[in-house]
Amino acid sequence: MSQRRASVSESESQSDSQSHFQSQTRPETTEEYLLEALERLDDSEMRAEHLTHALLHSRTIGAAIGVLMAMEKITEAEAFDRLREASMAQNRKLYVLAQEVVDGGTL
C-alpha cells in the first residue's frame, strides 16, 4: 500500500506543478494573448525563411561538390574540403564560391 500512496502523491504533485506552470504561461488578457500569438507567428516565419535559404544553399553546395568531383576526379570529402578551404582562404561565403563553381566549372 505504501507504494500505491507514493505513486498517487507523485501524480498529484506532478499535476499540481503542471497546472502551476500552465497558469504562469497563460496570458491574462486578450491583448497579451494576441501579442504572444503574433510573436510565435513571426518566429515561425523567420524559421521557415532560414530553412528555405539553407535548402537552396545546400543544393548549390552539393552541385558544386559534384562538379569538382567530376572535373578533378576526387572524392566527395575531398571536393568539400577544397571548397571549404577556398572559402576560408578567400574569406568568402561557401555558397557564393559554390555558385561560381556551378556556373564556371572550376574553383
Distance bins in CASP14 RR format, pairs under 12 A and 6 or more apart:
PFRMAT RR
TARGET T0000
AUTHOR 0000-0000-0000
RMODE 2
METHOD distances of the structure
MODEL  1
1 7 0 0 0 0 0 1 0 0 0 0 0
1 8 0 0 0 0 0 1 0 0 0 0 0
2 8 0 0 0 0 0 1 0 0 0 0 0
2 9 0 0 0 0 0 1 0 0 0 0 0
3 9 0 0 0 0 0 1 0 0 0 0 0
3 10 0 0 0 0 0 1 0 0 0 0 0
4 10 0 0 0 0 0 1 0 0 0 0 0
4 11 0 0 0 0 0 1 0 0 0 0 0
5 11 0 0 0 0 0 1 0 0 0 0 0
5 12 0 0 0 0 0 1 0 0 0 0 0
6 12 0 0 0 0 0 1 0 0 0 0 0
6 13 0 0 0 0 0 1 0 0 0 0 0
7 13 0 0 0 0 0 1 0 0 0 0 0
7 14 0 0 0 0 0 1 0 0 0 0 0
8 14 0 0 0 0 0 1 0 0 0 0 0
8 15 0 0 0 0 0 1 0 0 0 0 0
9 15 0 0 0 0 0 1 0 0 0 0 0
9 16 0 0 0 0 0 1 0 0 0 0 0
10 16 0 0 0 0 0 1 0 0 0 0 0
10 17 0 0 0 0 0 1 0 0 0 0 0
11 17 0 0 0 0 0 1 0 0 0 0 0
11 18 0 0 0 0 0 1 0 0 0 0 0
12 18 0 0 0 0 0 1 0 0 0 0 0
12 19 0 0 0 0 0 1 0 0 0 0 0
13 19 0 0 0 0 0 1 0 0 0 0 0
13 20 0 0 0 0 0 1 0 0 0 0 0
14 20 0 0 0 0 0 1 0 0 0 0 0
14 21 0 0 0 0 0 1 0 0 0 0 0
15 21 0 0 0 0 0 1 0 0 0 0 0
15 22 0 0 0 0 0 1 0 0 0 0 0
16 22 0 0 0 0 0 1 0 0 0 0 0
16 23 0 0 0 0 0 1 0 0 0 0 0
17 23 0 0 0 0 0 1 0 0 0 0 0
17 24 0 0 0 0 0 1 0 0 0 0 0
18 24 0 0 0 0 0 1 0 0 0 0 0
18 25 0 0 0 0 0 1 0 0 0 0 0
19 25 0 0 0 0 0 1 0 0 0 0 0
19 26 0 0 0 0 0 1 0 0 0 0 0
20 26 0 0 0 0 0 1 0 0 0 0 0
25 32 0 0 0 0 0 1 0 0 0 0 0
25 33 0 0 0 0 0 1 0 0 0 0 0
25 36 0 0 0 0 1 0 0 0 0 0 0
26 32 0 0 0 0 1 0 0 0 0 0 0
26 33 0 0 0 0 1 0 0 0 0 0 0
26 36 0 0 0 0 1 0 0 0 0 0 0
27 33 1 0 1 0 0 0 0 0 0 0 0
27 34 0 0 0 0 1 0 0 0 0 0 0
27 35 1 0 0 1 0 0 0 0 0 0 0
27 36 1 0 1 0 0 0 0 0 0 0 0
27 37 0 0 0 0 1 0 0 0 0 0 0
27 38 0 0 0 0 0 1 0 0 0 0 0
27 39 0 0 0 0 0 1 0 0 0 0 0
27 40 0 0 0 0 0 1 0 0 0 0 0
28 35 0 0 0 0 0 1 0 0 0 0 0
28 36 0 0 0 0 0 1 0 0 0 0 0
29 35 0 0 0 0 1 0 0 0 0 0 0
29 36 0 0 0 0 0 1 0 0 0 0 0
30 36 0 0 0 0 0 1 0 0 0 0 0
30 37 0 0 0 0 0 1 0 0 0 0 0
31 37 0 0 0 0 0 1 0 0 0 0 0
31 38 0 0 0 0 0 1 0 0 0 0 0
32 38 0 0 0 0 0 1 0 0 0 0 0
32 39 0 0 0 0 0 1 0 0 0 0 0
33 39 0 0 0 0 0 1 0 0 0 0 0
33 40 0 0 0 0 0 1 0 0 0 0 0
34 40 0 0 0 0 0 1 0 0 0 0 0
34 41 0 0 0 0 0 1 0 0 0 0 0
35 41 0 0 0 0 0 1 0 0 0 0 0
35 42 0 0 0 0 0 1 0 0 0 0 0
36 42 0 0 0 0 0 1 0 0 0 0 0
36 43 0 0 0 0 0 1 0 0 0 0 0
37 43 0 0 0 0 0 1 0 0 0 0 0
37 44 0 0 0 0 0 1 0 0 0 0 0
38 44 0 0 0 0 0 1 0 0 0 0 0
38 45 0 0 0 0 0 1 0 0 0 0 0
39 45 0 0 0 0 0 1 0 0 0 0 0
39 46 0 0 0 0 0 1 0 0 0 0 0
40 46 0 0 0 0 0 1 0 0 0 0 0
40 47 0 0 0 0 0 1 0 0 0 0 0
41 47 0 0 0 0 0 1 0 0 0 0 0
41 48 0 0 0 0 0 1 0 0 0 0 0
42 48 0 0 0 0 0 1 0 0 0 0 0
42 49 0 0 0 0 0 1 0 0 0 0 0
43 49 0 0 0 0 0 1 0 0 0 0 0
43 50 0 0 0 0 0 1 0 0 0 0 0
44 50 0 0 0 0 0 1 0 0 0 0 0
44 51 0 0 0 0 0 1 0 0 0 0 0
45 51 0 0 0 0 0 1 0 0 0 0 0
45 52 0 0 0 0 0 1 0 0 0 0 0
46 52 0 0 0 0 0 1 0 0 0 0 0
46 53 0 0 0 0 0 1 0 0 0 0 0
47 53 0 0 0 0 0 1 0 0 0 0 0
47 54 0 0 0 0 0 1 0 0 0 0 0
48 54 0 0 0 0 0 1 0 0 0 0 0
48 55 0 0 0 0 0 1 0 0 0 0 0
49 55 0 0 0 0 0 1 0 0 0 0 0
49 56 0 0 0 0 0 1 0 0 0 0 0
50 56 0 0 0 0 0 1 0 0 0 0 0
50 57 0 0 0 0 0 1 0 0 0 0 0
51 57 0 0 0 0 0 1 0 0 0 0 0
51 58 0 0 0 0 0 1 0 0 0 0 0
52 58 0 0 0 0 0 1 0 0 0 0 0
52 59 0 0 0 0 0 1 0 0 0 0 0
53 59 0 0 0 0 0 1 0 0 0 0 0
53 60 0 0 0 0 0 1 0 0 0 0 0
53 93 0 0 0 0 0 1 0 0 0 0 0
53 95 0 0 0 0 1 0 0 0 0 0 0
54 60 0 0 0 0 0 1 0 0 0 0 0
54 61 0 0 0 0 0 1 0 0 0 0 0
54 94 0 0 0 0 0 1 0 0 0 0 0
54 95 0 0 0 0 1 0 0 0 0 0 0
55 61 0 0 0 0 0 1 0 0 0 0 0
55 62 0 0 0 0 0 1 0 0 0 0 0
55 95 0 0 0 0 0 1 0 0 0 0 0
56 62 0 0 0 0 0 1 0 0 0 0 0
56 63 0 0 0 0 0 1 0 0 0 0 0
56 95 0 0 0 0 1 0 0 0 0 0 0
56 98 0 0 0 0 0 1 0 0 0 0 0
56 99 0 0 0 0 0 1 0 0 0 0 0
57 63 0 0 0 0 0 1 0 0 0 0 0
57 64 0 0 0 0 0 1 0 0 0 0 0
57 93 0 0 0 0 1 0 0 0 0 0 0
57 94 1 0 0 1 0 0 0 0 0 0 0
57 95 1 0 1 0 0 0 0 0 0 0 0
57 96 0 0 0 0 1 0 0 0 0 0 0
57 97 0 0 0 0 0 1 0 0 0 0 0
57 98 1 0 0 1 0 0 0 0 0 0 0
57 99 0 0 0 0 1 0 0 0 0 0 0
57 102 0 0 0 0 0 1 0 0 0 0 0
58 64 0 0 0 0 0 1 0 0 0 0 0
58 65 0 0 0 0 0 1 0 0 0 0 0
58 80 0 0 0 0 0 1 0 0 0 0 0
58 94 0 0 0 0 0 1 0 0 0 0 0
58 95 0 0 0 0 1 0 0 0 0 0 0
58 98 0 0 0 0 1 0 0 0 0 0 0
59 65 0 0 0 0 0 1 0 0 0 0 0
59 66 0 0 0 0 0 1 0 0 0 0 0
59 95 0 0 0 0 1 0 0 0 0 0 0
59 98 0 0 0 0 1 0 0 0 0 0 0
59 99 0 0 0 0 0 1 0 0 0 0 0
59 102 0 0 0 0 1 0 0 0 0 0 0
60 66 0 0 0 0 0 1 0 0 0 0 0
60 67 0 0 0 0 0 1 0 0 0 0 0
60 83 0 0 0 0 0 1 0 0 0 0 0
60 93 0 0 0 0 0 1 0 0 0 0 0
60 94 0 0 0 0 1 0 0 0 0 0 0
60 95 1 0 1 0 0 0 0 0 0 0 0
60 96 0 0 0 0 1 0 0 0 0 0 0
60 97 0 0 0 0 1 0 0 0 0 0 0
60 98 1 0 1 0 0 0 0 0 0 0 0
60 99 1 0 1 0 0 0 0 0 0 0 0
60 100 0 0 0 0 1 0 0 0 0 0 0
60 101 0 0 0 0 1 0 0 0 0 0 0
60 102 1 0 0 1 0 0 0 0 0 0 0
60 103 0 0 0 0 1 0 0 0 0 0 0
61 67 0 0 0 0 0 1 0 0 0 0 0
61 68 0 0 0 0 0 1 0 0 0 0 0
61 76 0 0 0 0 0 1 0 0 0 0 0
61 79 0 0 0 0 1 0 0 0 0 0 0
61 80 1 0 0 1 0 0 0 0 0 0 0
61 83 1 0 0 1 0 0 0 0 0 0 0
61 84 0 0 0 0 1 0 0 0 0 0 0
61 87 0 0 0 0 0 1 0 0 0 0 0
61 93 0 0 0 0 0 1 0 0 0 0 0
61 94 1 0 0 1 0 0 0 0 0 0 0
61 95 1 0 1 0 0 0 0 0 0 0 0
61 96 0 0 0 0 0 1 0 0 0 0 0
61 97 0 0 0 0 1 0 0 0 0 0 0
61 98 1 0 1 0 0 0 0 0 0 0 0
61 99 0 0 0 0 1 0 0 0 0 0 0
61 100 0 0 0 0 0 1 0 0 0 0 0
61 101 0 0 0 0 1 0 0 0 0 0 0
61 102 0 0 0 0 1 0 0 0 0 0 0
62 68 0 0 0 0 1 0 0 0 0 0 0
62 69 0 0 0 0 1 0 0 0 0 0 0
62 76 0 0 0 0 1 0 0 0 0 0 0
62 79 0 0 0 0 1 0 0 0 0 0 0
62 80 0 0 0 0 1 0 0 0 0 0 0
62 83 0 0 0 0 1 0 0 0 0 0 0
62 94 0 0 0 0 0 1 0 0 0 0 0
62 95 0 0 0 0 0 1 0 0 0 0 0
62 98 1 0 0 1 0 0 0 0 0 0 0
62 99 0 0 0 0 0 1 0 0 0 0 0
62 101 0 0 0 0 1 0 0 0 0 0 0
62 102 0 0 0 0 1 0 0 0 0 0 0
63 69 0 0 0 0 0 1 0 0 0 0 0
63 70 0 0 0 0 0 1 0 0 0 0 0
63 79 0 0 0 0 0 1 0 0 0 0 0
63 83 0 0 0 0 0 1 0 0 0 0 0
63 95 0 0 0 0 0 1 0 0 0 0 0
63 98 1 0 0 1 0 0 0 0 0 0 0
63 99 0 0 0 0 1 0 0 0 0 0 0
63 100 0 0 0 0 0 1 0 0 0 0 0
63 101 0 0 0 0 1 0 0 0 0 0 0
63 102 1 0 1 0 0 0 0 0 0 0 0
63 103 0 0 0 0 0 1 0 0 0 0 0
63 104 0 0 0 0 0 1 0 0 0 0 0
63 105 0 0 0 0 0 1 0 0 0 0 0
64 70 0 0 0 0 0 1 0 0 0 0 0
64 71 0 0 0 0 0 1 0 0 0 0 0
64 72 0 0 0 0 0 1 0 0 0 0 0
64 76 0 0 0 0 0 1 0 0 0 0 0
64 79 1 0 0 1 0 0 0 0 0 0 0
64 80 0 0 0 0 1 0 0 0 0 0 0
64 82 0 0 0 0 1 0 0 0 0 0 0
64 83 1 0 0 1 0 0 0 0 0 0 0
64 84 0 0 0 0 0 1 0 0 0 0 0
64 86 0 0 0 0 0 1 0 0 0 0 0
64 87 0 0 0 0 0 1 0 0 0 0 0
64 94 0 0 0 0 1 0 0 0 0 0 0
64 95 0 0 0 0 1 0 0 0 0 0 0
64 96 0 0 0 0 0 1 0 0 0 0 0
64 97 1 0 0 1 0 0 0 0 0 0 0
64 98 1 1 0 0 0 0 0 0 0 0 0
64 99 1 0 0 1 0 0 0 0 0 0 0
64 100 0 0 0 0 1 0 0 0 0 0 0
64 101 1 1 0 0 0 0 0 0 0 0 0
64 102 1 0 1 0 0 0 0 0 0 0 0
64 103 0 0 0 0 1 0 0 0 0 0 0
64 104 0 0 0 0 1 0 0 0 0 0 0
64 105 0 0 0 0 1 0 0 0 0 0 0
64 106 0 0 0 0 0 1 0 0 0 0 0
64 107 0 0 0 0 1 0 0 0 0 0 0
65 71 0 0 0 0 0 1 0 0 0 0 0
65 72 0 0 0 0 0 1 0 0 0 0 0
65 74 0 0 0 0 1 0 0 0 0 0 0
65 75 0 0 0 0 1 0 0 0 0 0 0
65 76 1 0 1 0 0 0 0 0 0 0 0
65 77 0 0 0 0 1 0 0 0 0 0 0
65 78 0 0 0 0 1 0 0 0 0 0 0
65 79 1 0 1 0 0 0 0 0 0 0 0
65 80 1 0 1 0 0 0 0 0 0 0 0
65 81 0 0 0 0 1 0 0 0 0 0 0
65 82 0 0 0 0 1 0 0 0 0 0 0
65 83 1 0 0 1 0 0 0 0 0 0 0
65 84 0 0 0 0 0 1 0 0 0 0 0
65 94 0 0 0 0 0 1 0 0 0 0 0
65 95 0 0 0 0 0 1 0 0 0 0 0
65 97 0 0 0 0 0 1 0 0 0 0 0
65 98 1 0 0 1 0 0 0 0 0 0 0
65 101 0 0 0 0 1 0 0 0 0 0 0
65 102 0 0 0 0 1 0 0 0 0 0 0
65 107 0 0 0 0 0 1 0 0 0 0 0
66 72 0 0 0 0 1 0 0 0 0 0 0
66 73 0 0 0 0 0 1 0 0 0 0 0
66 74 0 0 0 0 1 0 0 0 0 0 0
66 75 0 0 0 0 0 1 0 0 0 0 0
66 76 1 0 0 1 0 0 0 0 0 0 0
66 78 0 0 0 0 0 1 0 0 0 0 0
66 79 1 0 0 1 0 0 0 0 0 0 0
66 80 0 0 0 0 1 0 0 0 0 0 0
66 82 0 0 0 0 0 1 0 0 0 0 0
66 83 0 0 0 0 0 1 0 0 0 0 0
66 98 0 0 0 0 0 1 0 0 0 0 0
66 101 0 0 0 0 1 0 0 0 0 0 0
66 102 0 0 0 0 1 0 0 0 0 0 0
66 105 0 0 0 0 0 1 0 0 0 0 0
66 107 0 0 0 0 0 1 0 0 0 0 0
67 74 0 0 0 0 0 1 0 0 0 0 0
67 76 0 0 0 0 0 1 0 0 0 0 0
67 79 0 0 0 0 1 0 0 0 0 0 0
67 82 0 0 0 0 0 1 0 0 0 0 0
67 83 0 0 0 0 1 0 0 0 0 0 0
67 97 0 0 0 0 0 1 0 0 0 0 0
67 98 0 0 0 0 1 0 0 0 0 0 0
67 99 0 0 0 0 0 1 0 0 0 0 0
67 100 0 0 0 0 0 1 0 0 0 0 0
67 101 1 0 1 0 0 0 0 0 0 0 0
67 102 1 0 0 1 0 0 0 0 0 0 0
67 103 0 0 0 0 1 0 0 0 0 0 0
67 104 0 0 0 0 1 0 0 0 0 0 0
67 105 1 0 1 0 0 0 0 0 0 0 0
67 106 0 0 0 0 1 0 0 0 0 0 0
67 107 0 0 0 0 1 0 0 0 0 0 0
68 74 1 0 0 1 0 0 0 0 0 0 0
68 75 0 0 0 0 1 0 0 0 0 0 0
68 76 0 0 0 0 1 0 0 0 0 0 0
68 77 0 0 0 0 0 1 0 0 0 0 0
68 78 0 0 0 0 1 0 0 0 0 0 0
68 79 1 1 0 0 0 0 0 0 0 0 0
68 80 0 0 0 0 1 0 0 0 0 0 0
68 81 0 0 0 0 1 0 0 0 0 0 0
68 82 1 0 0 1 0 0 0 0 0 0 0
68 83 1 0 0 1 0 0 0 0 0 0 0
68 84 0 0 0 0 0 1 0 0 0 0 0
68 85 0 0 0 0 0 1 0 0 0 0 0
68 86 0 0 0 0 1 0 0 0 0 0 0
68 97 0 0 0 0 0 1 0 0 0 0 0
68 98 0 0 0 0 1 0 0 0 0 0 0
68 100 0 0 0 0 0 1 0 0 0 0 0
68 101 1 0 0 1 0 0 0 0 0 0 0
68 102 0 0 0 0 0 1 0 0 0 0 0
68 104 0 0 0 0 0 1 0 0 0 0 0
68 105 0 0 0 0 1 0 0 0 0 0 0
68 106 0 0 0 0 1 0 0 0 0 0 0
68 107 1 0 0 1 0 0 0 0 0 0 0
69 75 1 0 0 1 0 0 0 0 0 0 0
69 76 1 0 0 1 0 0 0 0 0 0 0
69 77 0 0 0 0 1 0 0 0 0 0 0
69 78 0 0 0 0 1 0 0 0 0 0 0
69 79 1 0 1 0 0 0 0 0 0 0 0
69 80 0 0 0 0 1 0 0 0 0 0 0
69 81 0 0 0 0 0 1 0 0 0 0 0
69 82 0 0 0 0 0 1 0 0 0 0 0
69 83 0 0 0 0 0 1 0 0 0 0 0
69 101 0 0 0 0 0 1 0 0 0 0 0
69 105 0 0 0 0 0 1 0 0 0 0 0
69 107 0 0 0 0 0 1 0 0 0 0 0
70 76 0 0 0 0 0 1 0 0 0 0 0
70 79 0 0 0 0 1 0 0 0 0 0 0
70 101 0 0 0 0 0 1 0 0 0 0 0
70 102 0 0 0 0 0 1 0 0 0 0 0
70 105 0 0 0 0 1 0 0 0 0 0 0
70 106 0 0 0 0 0 1 0 0 0 0 0
71 79 0 0 0 0 1 0 0 0 0 0 0
71 82 0 0 0 0 0 1 0 0 0 0 0
71 101 0 0 0 0 1 0 0 0 0 0 0
71 102 0 0 0 0 0 1 0 0 0 0 0
71 104 0 0 0 0 0 1 0 0 0 0 0
71 105 1 0 0 1 0 0 0 0 0 0 0
71 106 1 0 0 1 0 0 0 0 0 0 0
71 107 0 0 0 0 1 0 0 0 0 0 0
72 78 0 0 0 0 1 0 0 0 0 0 0
72 79 1 0 0 1 0 0 0 0 0 0 0
72 81 0 0 0 0 0 1 0 0 0 0 0
72 82 1 0 0 1 0 0 0 0 0 0 0
72 83 0 0 0 0 0 1 0 0 0 0 0
72 101 0 0 0 0 0 1 0 0 0 0 0
72 105 0 0 0 0 0 1 0 0 0 0 0
72 106 0 0 0 0 1 0 0 0 0 0 0
72 107 0 0 0 0 1 0 0 0 0 0 0
73 79 0 0 0 0 0 1 0 0 0 0 0
74 80 0 0 0 0 1 0 0 0 0 0 0
74 81 0 0 0 0 1 0 0 0 0 0 0
74 82 1 0 0 1 0 0 0 0 0 0 0
74 83 0 0 0 0 0 1 0 0 0 0 0
74 107 0 0 0 0 0 1 0 0 0 0 0
75 81 0 0 0 0 1 0 0 0 0 0 0
75 82 0 0 0 0 0 1 0 0 0 0 0
76 82 0 0 0 0 0 1 0 0 0 0 0
76 83 0 0 0 0 0 1 0 0 0 0 0
77 83 0 0 0 0 0 1 0 0 0 0 0
77 84 0 0 0 0 0 1 0 0 0 0 0
78 84 0 0 0 0 0 1 0 0 0 0 0
78 85 0 0 0 0 0 1 0 0 0 0 0
78 107 0 0 0 0 0 1 0 0 0 0 0
79 85 0 0 0 0 0 1 0 0 0 0 0
79 86 0 0 0 0 0 1 0 0 0 0 0
79 97 0 0 0 0 0 1 0 0 0 0 0
79 98 0 0 0 0 0 1 0 0 0 0 0
79 101 0 0 0 0 1 0 0 0 0 0 0
79 105 0 0 0 0 0 1 0 0 0 0 0
79 107 0 0 0 0 1 0 0 0 0 0 0
80 86 0 0 0 0 0 1 0 0 0 0 0
80 87 0 0 0 0 0 1 0 0 0 0 0
80 94 0 0 0 0 1 0 0 0 0 0 0
80 97 0 0 0 0 0 1 0 0 0 0 0
80 98 0 0 0 0 1 0 0 0 0 0 0
80 101 0 0 0 0 0 1 0 0 0 0 0
80 107 0 0 0 0 0 1 0 0 0 0 0
81 87 0 0 0 0 0 1 0 0 0 0 0
81 88 0 0 0 0 0 1 0 0 0 0 0
81 94 0 0 0 0 0 1 0 0 0 0 0
81 107 0 0 0 0 0 1 0 0 0 0 0
82 88 0 0 0 0 0 1 0 0 0 0 0
82 89 0 0 0 0 0 1 0 0 0 0 0
82 94 0 0 0 0 0 1 0 0 0 0 0
82 97 0 0 0 0 1 0 0 0 0 0 0
82 98 0 0 0 0 0 1 0 0 0 0 0
82 101 0 0 0 0 1 0 0 0 0 0 0
82 106 0 0 0 0 0 1 0 0 0 0 0
82 107 1 0 0 1 0 0 0 0 0 0 0
83 89 0 0 0 0 0 1 0 0 0 0 0
83 90 0 0 0 0 0 1 0 0 0 0 0
83 92 0 0 0 0 0 1 0 0 0 0 0
83 93 0 0 0 0 0 1 0 0 0 0 0
83 94 1 0 0 1 0 0 0 0 0 0 0
83 95 0 0 0 0 1 0 0 0 0 0 0
83 96 0 0 0 0 0 1 0 0 0 0 0
83 97 1 0 0 1 0 0 0 0 0 0 0
83 98 1 0 0 1 0 0 0 0 0 0 0
83 99 0 0 0 0 0 1 0 0 0 0 0
83 100 0 0 0 0 0 1 0 0 0 0 0
83 101 1 0 0 1 0 0 0 0 0 0 0
83 102 0 0 0 0 0 1 0 0 0 0 0
83 106 0 0 0 0 0 1 0 0 0 0 0
83 107 1 0 0 1 0 0 0 0 0 0 0
84 90 0 0 0 0 0 1 0 0 0 0 0
84 92 0 0 0 0 0 1 0 0 0 0 0
84 93 0 0 0 0 0 1 0 0 0 0 0
84 94 1 0 0 1 0 0 0 0 0 0 0
84 95 0 0 0 0 0 1 0 0 0 0 0
84 97 0 0 0 0 1 0 0 0 0 0 0
84 98 0 0 0 0 0 1 0 0 0 0 0
84 107 0 0 0 0 0 1 0 0 0 0 0
85 91 0 0 0 0 0 1 0 0 0 0 0
85 92 0 0 0 0 0 1 0 0 0 0 0
85 94 0 0 0 0 0 1 0 0 0 0 0
85 97 0 0 0 0 0 1 0 0 0 0 0
85 107 0 0 0 0 1 0 0 0 0 0 0
86 92 0 0 0 0 1 0 0 0 0 0 0
86 93 0 0 0 0 0 1 0 0 0 0 0
86 94 0 0 0 0 1 0 0 0 0 0 0
86 96 0 0 0 0 0 1 0 0 0 0 0
86 97 1 0 1 0 0 0 0 0 0 0 0
86 98 0 0 0 0 1 0 0 0 0 0 0
86 100 0 0 0 0 1 0 0 0 0 0 0
86 101 0 0 0 0 1 0 0 0 0 0 0
86 106 0 0 0 0 0 1 0 0 0 0 0
86 107 1 0 1 0 0 0 0 0 0 0 0
87 93 1 0 0 1 0 0 0 0 0 0 0
87 94 1 0 1 0 0 0 0 0 0 0 0
87 95 0 0 0 0 1 0 0 0 0 0 0
87 96 0 0 0 0 1 0 0 0 0 0 0
87 97 1 0 1 0 0 0 0 0 0 0 0
87 98 0 0 0 0 1 0 0 0 0 0 0
87 99 0 0 0 0 0 1 0 0 0 0 0
87 100 0 0 0 0 0 1 0 0 0 0 0
87 101 0 0 0 0 0 1 0 0 0 0 0
87 107 0 0 0 0 1 0 0 0 0 0 0
88 94 0 0 0 0 1 0 0 0 0 0 0
88 97 0 0 0 0 0 1 0 0 0 0 0
89 97 0 0 0 0 0 1 0 0 0 0 0
89 107 0 0 0 0 0 1 0 0 0 0 0
90 96 0 0 0 0 1 0 0 0 0 0 0
90 97 1 0 0 1 0 0 0 0 0 0 0
90 100 0 0 0 0 0 1 0 0 0 0 0
90 107 0 0 0 0 1 0 0 0 0 0 0
91 97 0 0 0 0 0 1 0 0 0 0 0
92 98 0 0 0 0 0 1 0 0 0 0 0
92 99 0 0 0 0 0 1 0 0 0 0 0
92 100 0 0 0 0 1 0 0 0 0 0 0
92 101 0 0 0 0 0 1 0 0 0 0 0
92 107 0 0 0 0 0 1 0 0 0 0 0
93 99 0 0 0 0 1 0 0 0 0 0 0
93 100 0 0 0 0 0 1 0 0 0 0 0
94 100 0 0 0 0 0 1 0 0 0 0 0
94 101 0 0 0 0 0 1 0 0 0 0 0
94 107 0 0 0 0 0 1 0 0 0 0 0
95 101 0 0 0 0 0 1 0 0 0 0 0
95 102 0 0 0 0 0 1 0 0 0 0 0
96 102 0 0 0 0 0 1 0 0 0 0 0
96 103 0 0 0 0 0 1 0 0 0 0 0
97 103 0 0 0 0 0 1 0 0 0 0 0
97 104 0 0 0 0 0 1 0 0 0 0 0
97 105 0 0 0 0 0 1 0 0 0 0 0
97 106 0 0 0 0 0 1 0 0 0 0 0
97 107 1 0 0 1 0 0 0 0 0 0 0
98 104 0 0 0 0 0 1 0 0 0 0 0
98 105 0 0 0 0 0 1 0 0 0 0 0
98 107 0 0 0 0 1 0 0 0 0 0 0
99 105 0 0 0 0 0 1 0 0 0 0 0
99 107 0 0 0 0 0 1 0 0 0 0 0
100 106 0 0 0 0 1 0 0 0 0 0 0
100 107 1 0 0 1 0 0 0 0 0 0 0
101 107 1 0 1 0 0 0 0 0 0 0 0
END
